[in-house]
Amino acid sequence: MKENLTIIIMGATGDLTKLKLIPSIYGLLKNKTTGKLSVIGVAFLPADPNAILNECRKNIEDIDENVWNELKKIFHYQVLDFNK
């Protein structure tokens, strides 16, 4: 049975997210390894979720546009002050 999953990425504008995390999450979606998936990215500075994903896209080979559009729908971004 596939479980629903929410992934929260702290530091969503960083290199780890761009190089590894979003490409891996894309792979989960492409391989249909989870049930309903939601991804919430957080970081200090305001950012556009689409801009973050576009930076990540460079690190994904053979993009299936349907899967990519699904990722865009489930990715959300929130500014968060980690000191509060």
Summary of the structure (lengths in Angstrom):
residues: 84
radius of gyration: 12.6
end to end distance: 37.8
largest distance: 40.5
contacts: 214
relative contact order: 0.25
helix: 42%
strand: 21%
